[in-house]
Amino acid sequence: MSTEIANAEEAPADALPLAALAGLSASALLAGCGGGNAADSGNGTTMARILQGDAPAADSGTSATPSGDAAPHQMVQGGAQASAITGISAAAAARFLAQAAMGASRADIASVQSLGYAGWLEAQFALPQSTSRWDWLVSKGYNNISYRNSEAGFDNCAWRKLITSPDTLRQRVTLALSEICVAAIDGLVGSGWRAFSAAAYLDLLEGEAFGNYRTLLGKISTSPAMGQFLTFRGNVKYNPATGAMPDENYAREVMQLFTIGLLRLNQDGTPVLVNGKPQETYGLADITGLARIFTGWDFDMAGGNATTPDFLHRPMVQIPKRHETGASTFLGQTVAAGADGAKALNAALDIIFAHPNVAPFISRQLIQKLVTSNPSPEYVARVAAVFSNDGKGVKGNLKAVLRAVLLDKEARTAPTTANTSYGKLREPMLRMLAWARAYRATSATDVWAIGNTSDASARLGQSPLRSPSVFNFYRPGYVPPNGAVAAAGLVAPEFQLTNESSVVGYVNYMQRAVSKGIADVKADYSSLLPLAGDAKALLGEINLVLAAGQLSSGTLSLLSSAIGGMPATTDAAKYNRIYAALTLVLAAPEFLVQQ
């Protein structure tokens, strides 16, 4: 922890050094989850105060734009003018991109204003996929046998996609799916080539991000990576001689985490109650019955061997003698005896997918990942209805579901102080990616050596496909203990990643990233240089692009005083202003809490 941040609360606000101002924001954020002490003079905004409506993320005098978005507070220099074509303000477009993209740049904002929300979605759906992670690894020579027992290259290809791929919506949905249907690189054991197994899994999710959720389930269920991670690769039928039962790991998690959850749900995502008590969706007998389906699956080694990673690029195949051919009963239905492994798998997934919980269970999580942690039951019900039927009788059409999530009135209407439950904490990866996308970060060597950013004390505390368990980095129902969020009866999932160490580690990491880059990954601040001599103009622009204009007037005044006190007579001095302004906005609670 830096001395400046550690001692941030000891100095008066008007005399705080820049690092101490970041520390003040960190303290405010911790107060929102029940830790730390917010040195709040009335201008700061914590997560809890935003969620409870005690401190608006925007001035109370916001007004609705013709698009239906309420325009959040902006300094004049932030560029909140409405688009002449669609009536969507720059701030409203930036807010939409915070939900639908990996980040916003001025060009992205202009695109949303030009095309409109629905038009931008359709344009994103039409974009082709860029170079796959697998192909990038091969192009860099990581398929050489010397890398067989290494993870080298995976972090590089994962970050490269997230930062540069033009199909930013597809990348955002891929990231969300990777946190619902979790596999993590540390668990991809038993074959070597972990970088390729992990890359293949992300490529699989990306390929179905705009497809059908049932198709995605089928591909996940024959994915080598999932077979490794949830240990059903090599699973064998019941052995009467030893009493050994089939591995039940995937059977349990495909129900609990990927499809139906633990409790029966109404279509609005609320629990079904019988005599005031919630009802479980499945029991041990259902897990045991379903586990019989996931026997006999193993790597497809045809035409090759493990000296190259190619077998991890193919779906797993059936080894008939290992498969349980007897009947399998679960969720009140039976897959008849005698079916081969592939037919039994399809029949089982059809049974699971037909369960009424799938639509609200997955819909609510997609809303949480993209828009808000506490969607209303009505919002969930509207999205779940589209998940169940896209209007053409198709269930699980993810394009239709994404339209429903992102175009819903609850997503497009900016929150007011009367809405006490709206918003979500940006997860650390998305905070860094917002900066990288906004200022066109590039790797001159195409190496993208950002690396594993899982260390909470020194980096982000989160990294692509590096969840510590199948339960993701955080649980969708997590409630920070002993704080205002808990007292309000709300959930704040991403706060499970938040503590004193992670908050300070994030601020210090981003301070270095902004000013020095990450290895050879450097941002381009040429668009900010002409504004650097005017602290208000500089902060207004950054506030718009990174925070959708949501920094409060009090926060902007405090930051402007700090930045305005820095020299600006040379380009070097102006860049120092830019670095400081970016770091402080990236540490501000109103940026950290996406609204």
C-alpha positions in Angstrom: 0.0 0.0 0.0 1.4 3.4 -0.9 2.0 5.9 2.0 -0.1 8.5 0.2 -3.1 6.3 -0.1 -2.8 4.9 3.4 -2.7 8.5 4.9 -5.3 10.0 2.6 -7.8 10.8 5.4 -5.3 12.7 7.5 -5.1 15.9 5.3 -7.8 18.4 4.6 -9.6 17.8 1.3 -8.3 21.0 -0.3 -4.7 20.1 0.4 -4.8 16.4 -0.6 -2.1 15.1 -3.0 -3.3 13.3 -6.0 -2.6 9.8 -4.6 -4.4 10.8 -1.5 -7.5 11.9 -3.5 -7.5 8.4 -5.0 -7.3 7.0 -1.5 -10.3 9.1 -0.5 -12.2 7.5 -3.3 -11.0 4.1 -2.2 -12.2 4.8 1.4 -15.6 5.8 0.1 -15.9 2.6 -2.0 -15.0 0.5 1.0 -17.6 2.3 3.1 -20.2 1.2 0.6 -19.5 -2.5 1.3 -19.3 -2.1 5.1 -15.5 -1.6 5.4 -13.3 1.5 5.8 -14.4 5.0 6.7 -15.6 7.4 4.1 -14.2 10.9 4.5 -17.3 12.4 2.9 -17.8 16.1 3.1 -21.1 15.8 1.2 -19.6 15.7 -2.3 -18.5 12.1 -2.3 -20.7 9.2 -3.4 -20.4 5.7 -2.2 -21.9 2.5 -3.6 -24.4 2.3 -0.8 -25.4 5.9 -1.0 -26.0 5.6 -4.8 -28.0 2.4 -4.4 -30.0 3.9 -1.6 -30.6 7.2 -3.3 -28.9 9.3 -0.6 -26.4 10.8 -3.1 -27.3 10.9 -6.8 -24.7 10.0 -9.3 -25.9 13.0 -11.2 -27.3 16.4 -10.3 -31.0 16.2 -9.3 -32.0 18.4 -12.1 -31.5 15.9 -14.8 -33.9 15.9 -17.7 -35.0 13.2 -20.1 -33.5 13.2 -23.6 -35.6 12.3 -26.6 -34.1 8.8 -26.4 -35.6 8.2 -23.0 -32.3 8.3 -21.2 -32.0 10.9 -18.5 -28.9 12.9 -19.2 -26.5 12.6 -16.2 -24.5 15.6 -14.9 -21.8 16.8 -17.2 -19.3 19.6 -17.2 -20.0 21.7 -20.4 -16.7 20.6 -21.9 -17.8 16.9 -21.6 -19.8 17.2 -24.8 -23.4 16.3 -23.7 -25.0 17.7 -26.8 -27.8 15.6 -28.3 -27.3 13.9 -31.7 -29.3 15.6 -34.4 -30.0 12.2 -36.0 -31.4 10.1 -33.2 -31.7 12.5 -30.2 -29.3 10.3 -28.2 -27.0 12.4 -26.1 -23.3 11.6 -25.9 -23.7 10.8 -22.3 -26.6 8.4 -23.0 -24.6 6.7 -25.7 -21.7 6.3 -23.3 -24.0 4.8 -20.7 -25.4 2.3 -23.2 -21.8 1.3 -24.1 -21.0 0.7 -20.5 -23.6 -1.9 -20.5 -23.2 -3.4 -24.0 -19.5 -3.1 -24.8 -16.0 -3.6 -23.4 -15.7 0.2 -23.1 -16.5 3.4 -25.0 -14.4 5.6 -27.2 -15.5 8.8 -28.9 -15.9 6.9 -32.1 -18.1 4.3 -30.4 -20.2 7.0 -28.9 -20.7 8.7 -32.3 -21.7 5.3 -33.7 -24.4 4.8 -31.2 -25.7 8.3 -31.8 -25.7 7.7 -35.5 -27.3 4.2 -35.6 -29.4 4.4 -32.5 -29.4 1.7 -29.8 -31.2 -1.0 -31.8 -29.3 -0.2 -34.9 -25.9 -0.4 -33.1 -26.9 -3.8 -31.8 -27.8 -5.1 -35.2 -24.5 -3.7 -36.6 -22.6 -5.6 -33.9 -24.5 -8.8 -34.5 -23.5 -8.5 -38.2 -19.8 -8.2 -37.5 -17.6 -11.2 -38.2 -15.5 -12.8 -35.5 -11.9 -11.7 -35.5 -8.8 -13.9 -35.4 -9.5 -16.7 -32.8 -7.4 -17.0 -29.7 -6.4 -20.5 -30.9 -5.2 -19.2 -34.2 -3.2 -16.4 -32.6 -1.4 -18.9 -30.3 -0.5 -21.0 -33.3 0.7 -17.9 -35.3 3.0 -17.1 -32.4 4.4 -20.6 -32.3 3.0 -21.7 -28.9 2.0 -25.1 -30.4 5.7 -26.0 -30.3 6.2 -29.0 -28.0 8.3 -26.9 -25.7 5.1 -25.2 -24.5 3.2 -28.3 -23.8 3.4 -28.0 -20.0 3.1 -24.2 -20.0 0.3 -21.6 -19.8 2.4 -19.3 -21.9 0.4 -17.2 -24.4 -3.0 -17.6 -22.9 -3.2 -14.3 -21.1 -1.8 -12.6 -24.1 -4.5 -13.9 -26.5 -7.3 -13.3 -24.0 -6.4 -9.7 -23.4 -5.7 -9.0 -27.0 -9.3 -10.0 -27.9 -10.9 -8.1 -25.1 -9.0 -4.9 -26.0 -8.9 -4.8 -29.8 -11.7 -6.9 -31.3 -14.2 -4.7 -33.2 -17.1 -7.0 -32.1 -17.2 -5.4 -28.7 -20.7 -6.6 -27.8 -19.7 -10.2 -28.7 -16.6 -9.9 -26.4 -18.7 -8.5 -23.6 -21.2 -11.4 -23.8 -18.4 -13.9 -24.1 -16.9 -12.5 -20.9 -20.3 -12.7 -19.2 -20.9 -16.3 -20.4 -17.4 -17.3 -19.1 -18.5 -16.1 -15.7 -21.8 -18.1 -15.8 -20.6 -21.4 -17.4 -17.3 -21.3 -15.7 -14.1 -23.2 -16.6 -10.8 -21.9 -15.3 -7.3 -22.5 -16.7 -5.9 -23.7 -13.5 -8.3 -26.7 -13.6 -7.5 -27.7 -17.1 -5.3 -30.7 -16.2 -4.5 -34.1 -17.5 -3.4 -33.3 -21.0 -0.9 -30.5 -21.0 -1.5 -27.6 -23.5 -3.5 -25.6 -20.9 -3.2 -22.3 -22.9 -4.8 -24.0 -25.9 -7.6 -25.7 -23.9 -8.5 -22.4 -22.3 -8.3 -20.5 -25.6 -10.6 -23.2 -27.3 -13.1 -22.7 -24.5 -13.3 -19.0 -24.9 -13.5 -19.4 -28.6 -16.4 -21.8 -28.1 -18.3 -19.3 -25.9 -17.6 -16.5 -28.4 -18.9 -18.6 -31.3 -22.3 -19.1 -29.6 -22.5 -15.6 -27.9 -25.1 -14.6 -30.5 -26.5 -18.1 -31.0 -28.8 -20.3 -29.0 -28.3 -21.2 -25.4 -29.3 -24.8 -26.0 -26.7 -25.2 -28.7 -24.2 -23.6 -26.3 -25.0 -26.2 -23.6 -24.4 -29.0 -26.1 -21.0 -27.6 -27.1 -20.0 -26.9 -23.5 -21.0 -30.5 -22.5 -18.6 -32.0 -25.1 -15.9 -29.4 -24.6 -12.5 -30.8 -23.6 -12.0 -27.9 -21.3 -15.2 -28.5 -19.5 -14.5 -32.2 -19.4 -11.2 -31.4 -17.7 -12.5 -28.7 -15.4 -15.5 -30.5 -14.0 -13.8 -33.9 -14.2 -16.2 -35.9 -16.4 -13.6 -36.4 -19.1 -12.8 -40.1 -18.7 -15.9 -40.7 -16.6 -16.9 -44.4 -16.6 -20.1 -46.2 -15.8 -21.0 -47.9 -12.5 -18.6 -50.7 -11.6 -20.5 -53.4 -9.7 -17.3 -55.1 -8.6 -15.8 -52.1 -6.8 -19.0 -50.1 -6.2 -17.4 -47.1 -7.9 -20.1 -44.6 -9.1 -19.8 -42.2 -12.1 -18.3 -38.8 -11.3 -21.2 -36.4 -10.4 -19.4 -33.1 -10.7 -20.6 -31.9 -14.0 -24.1 -33.3 -13.5 -24.4 -31.2 -10.4 -23.0 -27.9 -11.8 -24.8 -28.1 -15.1 -28.0 -27.9 -13.2 -27.0 -25.6 -10.3 -24.9 -23.1 -12.2 -25.5 -23.3 -15.9 -29.2 -23.8 -16.2 -31.8 -24.1 -13.4 -30.2 -23.1 -10.1 -31.0 -24.5 -6.7 -34.5 -23.1 -6.1 -37.6 -23.2 -8.2 -38.3 -19.8 -9.7 -41.3 -17.8 -10.9 -40.8 -16.3 -14.4 -39.9 -13.0 -12.8 -36.9 -14.6 -11.0 -38.5 -14.6 -7.5 -38.6 -18.0 -5.7 -41.6 -20.2 -5.8 -43.0 -20.5 -2.2 -45.1 -23.3 -0.8 -46.4 -22.6 2.6 -43.9 -19.7 2.7 -40.9 -21.9 2.0 -38.7 -22.0 -1.2 -38.7 -25.3 -3.1 -35.5 -27.0 -4.3 -35.2 -27.8 -8.0 -33.3 -31.1 -7.7 -32.0 -33.5 -5.1 -29.2 -36.1 -4.8 -31.1 -38.7 -6.7 -31.4 -36.3 -9.7 -27.6 -35.7 -9.6 -26.9 -39.4 -9.5 -29.3 -40.1 -12.3 -27.9 -37.4 -14.6 -24.3 -38.4 -13.9 -25.0 -41.6 -15.7 -25.4 -39.5 -18.9 -21.9 -38.0 -18.6 -20.0 -41.3 -18.8 -17.9 -42.5 -21.7 -16.7 -39.1 -22.9 -13.0 -38.5 -23.6 -10.6 -36.7 -25.9 -10.8 -37.3 -29.6 -7.3 -38.5 -30.3 -8.1 -39.8 -33.9 -5.4 -39.0 -36.4 -3.1 -37.5 -33.8 -1.5 -37.6 -30.4 -0.7 -35.2 -27.5 2.5 -33.9 -29.1 0.3 -31.1 -30.6 -2.7 -29.5 -29.0 -5.0 -30.3 -31.9 -7.1 -32.8 -29.9 -8.2 -30.0 -27.6 -9.7 -28.3 -30.6 -12.2 -31.1 -31.3 -15.3 -32.0 -29.2 -14.9 -35.0 -26.9 -16.1 -38.3 -28.3 -17.8 -41.4 -26.9 -16.0 -44.5 -25.7 -19.0 -46.9 -25.9 -17.7 -49.5 -23.4 -17.4 -46.8 -20.7 -20.9 -45.4 -21.2 -23.8 -46.3 -19.0 -26.5 -47.6 -21.3 -29.1 -48.2 -18.6 -32.0 -45.8 -18.0 -31.2 -42.5 -16.4 -33.9 -40.7 -14.3 -33.7 -37.1 -13.1 -35.9 -34.0 -12.8 -39.0 -36.3 -13.0 -38.1 -37.7 -16.5 -36.2 -40.6 -17.9 -33.7 -41.1 -20.7 -34.5 -44.6 -21.8 -32.1 -47.5 -21.7 -30.2 -48.4 -24.8 -29.4 -45.0 -26.2 -25.9 -44.4 -27.3 -23.9 -41.7 -25.5 -24.5 -38.9 -27.9 -28.3 -39.5 -28.1 -28.5 -39.8 -24.3 -26.6 -36.5 -23.9 -28.9 -34.7 -26.3 -32.0 -36.1 -24.6 -30.7 -35.2 -21.2 -29.9 -31.6 -22.2 -33.4 -31.3 -23.8 -34.9 -32.3 -20.5 -32.9 -29.7 -18.6 -33.4 -27.0 -21.2 -37.2 -27.5 -21.0 -37.2 -26.7 -17.3 -39.1 -23.5 -16.6 -36.3 -22.2 -14.4 -33.8 -21.8 -17.3 -35.3 -18.6 -18.7 -35.5 -16.6 -15.5 -32.3 -18.0 -14.1 -30.1 -17.2 -17.1 -31.9 -14.0 -17.9 -31.4 -12.5 -14.5 -27.7 -13.2 -14.6 -27.3 -11.7 -18.0 -29.0 -8.5 -16.7 -26.7 -8.5 -13.7 -23.6 -8.9 -15.8 -24.5 -6.2 -18.2 -26.9 -3.7 -16.6 -27.8 -3.8 -12.9 -27.3 -6.0 -9.9 -30.9 -5.7 -8.7 -33.2 -5.8 -11.6 -36.9 -5.6 -10.8 -39.0 -8.7 -11.1 -40.8 -7.1 -14.0 -37.5 -6.6 -15.9 -36.5 -10.2 -15.3 -40.0 -11.4 -16.5 -39.8 -9.4 -19.7 -36.4 -10.8 -20.6 -37.3 -14.3 -19.5 -40.4 -14.2 -21.7 -38.1 -13.5 -24.7 -35.7 -16.2 -23.6 -38.7 -18.6 -23.6 -40.0 -17.4 -27.0 -38.2 -15.0 -29.3 -41.5 -14.3 -31.1 -40.9 -17.1 -33.6 -41.4 -20.0 -31.2 -37.6 -20.4 -30.5 -36.3 -20.7 -26.9 -32.8 -19.6 -26.0 -32.2 -17.2 -28.9 -29.4 -15.1 -27.4 -29.6 -12.3 -29.9 -33.3 -11.8 -29.0 -32.4 -12.0 -25.3 -29.6 -9.4 -25.6 -32.0 -7.0 -27.4 -34.5 -7.5 -24.5 -31.8 -6.9 -21.9 -30.2 -3.8 -23.4 -33.3 -2.1 -24.9 -35.6 -2.6 -21.9 -37.0 0.6 -20.4 -35.2 -0.3 -17.1 -31.9 -0.4 -18.9 -32.5 2.7 -21.1 -34.0 5.0 -18.4 -31.3 6.6 -16.3 -31.9 6.1 -12.6 -33.1 8.9 -10.3 -32.8 9.4 -6.6 -36.2 7.7 -6.2 -34.7 4.4 -7.5 -32.9 2.9 -4.6 -31.7 -0.3 -6.1 -30.2 0.5 -9.5 -26.6 0.1 -10.5 -23.7 -2.4 -10.3 -20.1 -2.3 -9.3 -17.9 -2.6 -12.4 -15.7 -5.6 -12.0 -12.0 -4.9 -12.1 -11.4 -6.3 -15.6 -14.0 -4.0 -17.1 -12.6 -1.0 -15.3 -9.2 -1.6 -16.9 -10.7 -2.5 -20.3 -12.8 0.8 -20.2 -9.5 2.7 -20.1 -7.8 0.5 -22.7 -10.7 0.8 -25.2 -11.3 4.5 -24.6 -7.8 5.4 -25.5 -7.0 2.8 -28.1 -4.4 0.8 -26.2 -2.2 -1.1 -28.6 0.8 -3.5 -28.4 3.5 -2.5 -30.9 4.9 -6.0 -30.9 1.5 -7.8 -30.9 2.6 -9.6 -27.7 0.0 -8.1 -25.3 2.1 -9.0 -22.3 -0.4 -7.9 -19.7 -0.2 -11.3 -18.0 -2.2 -12.8 -15.2 -3.8 -9.9 -13.2 -5.3 -12.0 -10.4 -3.1 -10.6 -7.6 -5.5 -8.3 -5.7 -2.8 -6.5 -3.8 -0.8 -5.5 -6.8 -3.0 -5.9 -9.9 -6.7 -6.2 -10.6 -7.7 -9.2 -8.4 -9.3 -10.7 -11.5 -8.1 -12.1 -14.9 -9.9 -13.7 -17.9 -10.7 -17.4 -17.3 -8.9 -17.5 -14.0 -11.8 -17.8 -11.5 -10.8 -19.5 -8.3 -13.6 -22.0 -8.6 -16.7 -23.0 -10.6 -18.6 -20.4 -8.6 -16.9 -17.6 -10.5 -15.1 -14.7 -9.0 -18.3 -13.7 -7.2 -21.7 -15.1 -6.6 -24.8 -13.5 -8.2 -26.5 -13.3 -4.8 -23.6 -12.0 -2.8 -24.5 -9.4 -0.1 -21.7 -7.4 1.5 -22.0 -7.9 5.3 -22.6 -5.2 7.9 -23.2 -2.4 5.4 -25.8 -0.2 3.9 -26.3 -2.5 0.9 -27.2 -5.4 3.2 -29.5 -3.1 5.3 -31.3 -2.2 2.1 -32.0 -5.8 1.2 -29.9 -5.6 -2.0 -27.2 -7.7 -3.6 -23.9 -6.4 -4.9 -22.2 -9.4 -6.5 -18.9 -7.7 -7.6 -18.3 -6.5 -4.0 -17.2 -10.0 -3.2 -13.9 -9.0 -4.9 -13.7 -5.8 -2.9 -11.6 -5.3 0.3 -8.9 -2.9 1.5 -6.2 -4.7 -0.4 -8.0 -5.0 -3.7 -9.1 -1.4 -3.7 -5.6 0.0 -3.1 -4.1 -2.6 -5.4 -6.4 -1.6 -8.3 -5.7 2.2 -7.9 -2.0 1.6 -7.8 -2.1 -0.7 -10.8 -4.1 1.6 -12.9 -1.9 4.6 -11.9 1.0 2.7 -13.4 -0.9 1.5 -16.4 -2.2 5.0 -17.3 1.2 6.7 -17.0 3.6 3.9 -18.1 1.5 1.3 -19.9 1.6 -2.4 -19.2 4.7 -3.9 -20.7 4.4 -2.7 -24.3 0.6 -2.1 -24.1 0.3 1.7 -24.3 -2.7 4.0 -24.6 -3.0 7.0 -27.0 -3.8 10.3 -25.3 -3.4 12.5 -28.3 -7.2 13.4 -28.1 -6.7 14.6 -24.6 -3.6 16.7 -25.0 -5.3 19.8 -26.5 -7.6 19.8 -23.4 -4.9 19.3 -20.8 -4.4 23.1 -20.2 -8.0 23.4 -19.0 -8.7 21.1 -16.0 -12.4 21.4 -16.3 -12.4 20.6 -20.0 -10.0 17.6 -19.5 -12.1 16.2 -16.7 -15.3 16.8 -18.5 -14.1 14.8 -21.5 -12.8 11.9 -19.4 -16.0 12.0 -17.3 -18.1 11.6 -20.4 -16.1 8.8 -22.1 -15.2 6.7 -19.1 -18.1 7.4 -16.7 -20.9 8.5 -19.0 -21.0 11.9 -17.3 -21.9 10.4 -14.0 -19.3 12.1 -11.7 -21.1 14.5 -9.4 -20.4 18.2 -9.4 -18.8 17.8 -6.0 -16.4 15.2 -7.2 -15.6 17.1 -10.4 -14.9 20.3 -8.4 -12.6 18.5 -6.0 -10.7 16.8 -8.9 -10.6 20.0 -10.9 -8.9 21.9 -8.1 -6.3 19.2 -7.8 -5.6 19.0 -11.5 -5.7 22.8 -11.9 -2.9 23.1 -9.4 -0.5 21.1 -11.6 1.8 22.8 -14.1 0.7 22.8 -17.7 3.4 24.8 -19.5 5.0 21.9 -21.5 3.7 18.8 -23.2 5.3 16.7 -20.5 3.5 18.6 -17.8 0.2 18.3 -19.7 0.7 14.6 -20.0 1.2 14.5 -16.2 -2.2 16.3 -15.9 -3.7 13.7 -18.2 -2.3 10.8 -16.2 -3.5 12.3 -12.9 -7.0 13.0 -14.3 -7.4 9.6 -15.7 -6.3 7.9 -12.5 -8.6 9.9 -10.3 -11.6 9.3 -12.5 -10.8 5.6 -12.6 -10.8 5.7 -8.8 -13.9 7.7 -8.4 -16.9 5.8 -6.9 -19.2 7.3 -9.5 -17.1 5.6 -12.2 -16.7 2.4 -10.2 -20.5 2.1 -9.8 -22.0 1.7 -13.3 -25.4 3.3 -13.5 
